[in-house]
Amino acid sequence: MDTIVWIIIAVAVVLVVVAVVAAIAARRRRHHLQERFGSEYDRTIEGADRRREAERDLREREARHDELELRPLSEASRQRYSQQWQEMQSGFVDRPQVAVADADRLITDLMRERGYPVDDFDTRSDLVSVDHPDVVENYRTAHGIAVRTVEGRTSTEDLRQAVISYRALFEEMLTDDQSSVN
């Protein structure tokens, strides 16, 4: 065989090796995202036009999250939030709309103290999804109900569901330990 044929074969082999390495790397990144985000990975994929776009969004969330300076709660803060949560729940029977607003505020205050940005709900929920992917959908549901409450479009059952949904994230964020903080 002459030299041109060997060069073509060598280039073809290099291209195949590069393609295999790229495929393995992509599979590892996908696996990492699936492990890290769980059900949030599936929700994000379903909501995107293309898998690649959804995975890029998840990687960007991770990168923004990694820039945060998250901190654990002190024991005093943990007790204070627990007490406020109990007070909010006990007031639900008499004033369910107020209880939902209080639950929303408590979650926001808790996030702020932990170091999450709290100005924009979508940013907040995206960043929370990195550490709490299994309950972030509850948070979105509860917040949606809180917004509809302000508009006067909720039933008492909706309000009850909002408090239950908020509680899932509240409990996780309240009991987070140092291992999940940067």
The 8 nearest C-alpha neighbors of each residue, nearest first, counted from 0:
[[1, 4, 2, 5, 3, 6, 8, 7],
 [0, 2, 3, 4, 5, 6, 7, 8],
 [1, 3, 5, 4, 6, 0, 7, 8],
 [4, 2, 6, 5, 1, 7, 0, 8],
 [3, 5, 7, 6, 2, 1, 8, 0],
 [6, 4, 8, 2, 7, 3, 9, 1],
 [5, 7, 9, 3, 4, 8, 10, 2],
 [8, 6, 4, 10, 5, 9, 11, 3],
 [7, 9, 5, 11, 6, 10, 12, 4],
 [8, 10, 6, 12, 11, 7, 5, 13],
 [11, 9, 13, 7, 12, 8, 6, 14],
 [12, 10, 8, 14, 9, 13, 7, 15],
 [13, 11, 15, 9, 14, 10, 8, 16],
 [12, 14, 10, 16, 11, 15, 17, 9],
 [15, 13, 17, 11, 12, 16, 18, 10],
 [14, 16, 18, 12, 13, 17, 19, 11],
 [15, 17, 13, 19, 18, 14, 20, 12],
 [18, 16, 14, 20, 15, 19, 21, 13],
 [17, 19, 15, 21, 16, 20, 14, 22],
 [18, 20, 22, 16, 21, 17, 15, 23],
 [19, 21, 23, 17, 22, 18, 16, 24],
 [22, 20, 24, 18, 19, 23, 17, 25],
 [23, 21, 19, 25, 24, 20, 18, 26],
 [24, 22, 26, 20, 25, 21, 19, 27],
 [23, 25, 21, 27, 26, 22, 20, 28],
 [26, 24, 22, 28, 27, 23, 21, 29],
 [25, 27, 29, 23, 24, 28, 30, 22],
 [28, 26, 30, 24, 29, 25, 31, 23],
 [27, 29, 31, 25, 30, 26, 24, 32],
 [28, 30, 26, 32, 27, 31, 25, 33],
 [31, 29, 27, 33, 32, 28, 26, 34],
 [30, 32, 28, 34, 29, 33, 35, 27],
 [33, 31, 35, 29, 34, 30, 36, 28],
 [34, 32, 30, 37, 36, 31, 35, 40],
 [35, 33, 31, 32, 37, 36, 30, 29],
 [34, 36, 32, 33, 37, 31, 129, 132],
 [35, 37, 40, 39, 132, 33, 34, 32],
 [38, 36, 33, 39, 40, 34, 35, 132],
 [37, 39, 41, 40, 133, 36, 42, 132],
 [40, 38, 42, 36, 37, 41, 132, 43],
 [41, 39, 36, 43, 38, 37, 42, 33],
 [40, 42, 44, 38, 39, 43, 45, 37],
 [43, 41, 39, 45, 44, 40, 46, 38],
 [42, 44, 46, 40, 45, 41, 53, 39],
 [45, 43, 41, 53, 47, 46, 42, 50],
 [46, 44, 42, 43, 47, 41, 48, 50],
 [45, 47, 43, 44, 42, 48, 53, 41],
 [48, 46, 44, 49, 45, 53, 43, 52],
 [47, 49, 46, 50, 52, 45, 53, 44],
 [48, 50, 52, 47, 51, 53, 44, 45],
 [49, 51, 53, 52, 44, 54, 47, 48],
 [50, 52, 54, 49, 53, 55, 56, 44],
 [53, 51, 55, 49, 50, 54, 56, 47],
 [54, 52, 56, 50, 44, 55, 51, 47],
 [53, 55, 57, 51, 56, 52, 50, 58],
 [54, 56, 58, 52, 53, 57, 51, 59],
 [57, 55, 53, 59, 54, 58, 52, 60],
 [56, 58, 60, 54, 59, 55, 61, 53],
 [57, 59, 61, 55, 60, 56, 54, 62],
 [60, 58, 62, 56, 61, 57, 55, 63],
 [61, 59, 57, 63, 58, 62, 64, 126],
 [60, 62, 64, 58, 59, 63, 65, 129],
 [61, 63, 59, 65, 64, 60, 58, 66],
 [64, 62, 60, 66, 65, 61, 59, 67],
 [63, 65, 61, 66, 67, 62, 126, 60],
 [64, 66, 62, 63, 67, 61, 181, 68],
 [67, 65, 63, 64, 68, 62, 61, 181],
 [68, 66, 64, 65, 69, 114, 63, 115],
 [67, 69, 114, 181, 70, 66, 65, 180],
 [70, 68, 114, 113, 180, 67, 181, 115],
 [69, 71, 113, 180, 114, 68, 72, 181],
 [72, 70, 177, 113, 176, 73, 180, 69],
 [73, 71, 76, 77, 74, 70, 113, 173],
 [72, 74, 76, 75, 77, 71, 78, 70],
 [73, 75, 77, 76, 78, 72, 79, 71],
 [76, 74, 78, 73, 77, 79, 72, 80],
 [77, 75, 79, 73, 78, 74, 72, 80],
 [76, 78, 74, 80, 75, 79, 72, 81],
 [77, 79, 81, 75, 76, 80, 82, 74],
 [78, 80, 76, 82, 81, 77, 75, 83],
 [81, 79, 83, 77, 82, 78, 84, 76],
 [82, 80, 78, 84, 79, 83, 77, 85],
 [81, 83, 85, 79, 84, 80, 78, 86],
 [84, 82, 80, 86, 85, 81, 87, 79],
 [83, 85, 87, 81, 82, 86, 80, 88],
 [86, 84, 82, 88, 87, 83, 89, 81],
 [87, 85, 83, 89, 84, 88, 82, 90],
 [86, 88, 84, 90, 98, 85, 89, 83],
 [89, 87, 85, 91, 90, 86, 84, 98],
 [88, 90, 86, 91, 87, 85, 92, 93],
 [91, 89, 87, 88, 92, 93, 94, 86],
 [90, 92, 95, 88, 94, 98, 89, 93],
 [93, 91, 90, 94, 95, 89, 88, 98],
 [92, 94, 91, 90, 95, 89, 98, 97],
 [93, 95, 91, 97, 96, 92, 90, 98],
 [94, 96, 91, 98, 97, 92, 99, 93],
 [97, 95, 99, 98, 94, 100, 148, 158],
 [96, 98, 100, 95, 94, 99, 101, 91],
 [99, 97, 95, 101, 91, 87, 96, 100],
 [100, 98, 102, 96, 101, 97, 162, 103],
 [99, 101, 97, 103, 98, 102, 104, 96],
 [100, 102, 98, 104, 99, 103, 105, 97],
 [103, 101, 99, 105, 104, 100, 98, 106],
 [104, 102, 100, 106, 101, 105, 99, 107],
 [103, 105, 101, 107, 102, 106, 108, 100],
 [106, 104, 102, 108, 107, 103, 109, 101],
 [105, 107, 109, 103, 104, 108, 110, 102],
 [106, 108, 104, 110, 105, 109, 111, 103],
 [109, 107, 111, 105, 110, 106, 104, 112],
 [108, 110, 106, 112, 107, 111, 105, 113],
 [111, 109, 113, 107, 115, 108, 112, 106],
 [110, 112, 108, 114, 115, 113, 109, 107],
 [111, 113, 109, 114, 110, 108, 72, 115],
 [112, 114, 110, 70, 111, 69, 115, 71],
 [115, 113, 69, 111, 112, 68, 110, 70],
 [114, 116, 110, 111, 113, 117, 69, 123],
 [117, 115, 118, 123, 111, 114, 110, 122],
 [116, 118, 119, 123, 115, 111, 107, 120],
 [119, 117, 116, 120, 123, 122, 121, 107],
 [118, 120, 122, 121, 117, 123, 116, 124],
 [119, 121, 123, 122, 124, 118, 117, 125],
 [122, 120, 124, 123, 119, 125, 126, 139],
 [123, 121, 125, 119, 120, 124, 126, 116],
 [122, 124, 120, 126, 121, 125, 117, 127],
 [123, 125, 127, 121, 126, 122, 128, 120],
 [126, 124, 122, 128, 123, 127, 121, 60],
 [127, 125, 128, 123, 124, 129, 64, 60],
 [126, 128, 124, 129, 125, 130, 131, 123],
 [129, 127, 132, 131, 125, 126, 135, 130],
 [128, 130, 127, 126, 131, 132, 61, 36],
 [131, 129, 128, 127, 132, 179, 126, 35],
 [130, 132, 128, 133, 127, 134, 129, 135],
 [133, 131, 128, 36, 135, 39, 134, 129],
 [132, 134, 131, 135, 38, 37, 39, 136],
 [135, 133, 137, 136, 132, 168, 131, 167],
 [136, 134, 138, 137, 132, 128, 133, 131],
 [135, 137, 139, 138, 134, 140, 133, 39],
 [138, 136, 164, 140, 134, 135, 139, 141],
 [137, 139, 135, 141, 136, 140, 165, 142],
 [138, 140, 136, 142, 137, 141, 143, 135],
 [141, 139, 137, 143, 138, 142, 136, 144],
 [142, 140, 161, 138, 144, 143, 164, 139],
 [141, 143, 145, 139, 144, 140, 138, 146],
 [144, 142, 140, 146, 145, 141, 139, 147],
 [143, 145, 147, 141, 142, 146, 148, 161],
 [146, 144, 142, 148, 143, 147, 141, 99],
 [145, 147, 143, 148, 149, 144, 142, 150],
 [146, 148, 150, 144, 152, 149, 145, 153],
 [149, 147, 151, 145, 150, 146, 153, 152],
 [148, 150, 146, 147, 151, 145, 152, 96],
 [149, 151, 147, 148, 152, 146, 153, 145],
 [152, 150, 148, 149, 153, 147, 154, 146],
 [151, 153, 147, 150, 148, 154, 149, 144],
 [154, 152, 148, 157, 151, 147, 155, 158],
 [153, 155, 157, 156, 158, 152, 148, 159],
 [154, 156, 158, 157, 159, 153, 95, 96],
 [155, 157, 159, 154, 158, 160, 153, 161],
 [158, 156, 160, 154, 155, 159, 153, 161],
 [157, 159, 161, 155, 160, 156, 95, 154],
 [160, 158, 156, 162, 161, 157, 155, 163],
 [159, 161, 163, 157, 158, 162, 164, 156],
 [160, 162, 141, 158, 164, 159, 163, 165],
 [161, 163, 165, 159, 164, 160, 166, 99],
 [164, 162, 160, 166, 161, 165, 159, 167],
 [163, 165, 137, 161, 166, 162, 141, 167],
 [166, 164, 162, 167, 163, 168, 138, 141],
 [165, 167, 169, 163, 164, 168, 170, 162],
 [168, 166, 165, 164, 170, 169, 134, 171],
 [169, 167, 171, 170, 166, 165, 134, 172],
 [168, 170, 166, 172, 171, 167, 173, 165],
 [171, 169, 173, 168, 167, 172, 166, 174],
 [172, 170, 168, 174, 173, 169, 175, 167],
 [173, 171, 175, 169, 174, 170, 168, 109],
 [172, 174, 170, 171, 175, 169, 77, 72],
 [173, 175, 171, 172, 170, 176, 77, 169],
 [176, 174, 172, 173, 171, 179, 177, 71],
 [175, 177, 178, 179, 174, 71, 180, 72],
 [176, 178, 180, 179, 71, 175, 70, 181],
 [179, 177, 176, 180, 181, 175, 71, 70],
 [180, 178, 177, 176, 181, 175, 130, 71],
 [179, 181, 177, 69, 178, 70, 71, 176],
 [180, 69, 68, 179, 65, 70, 67, 178]]
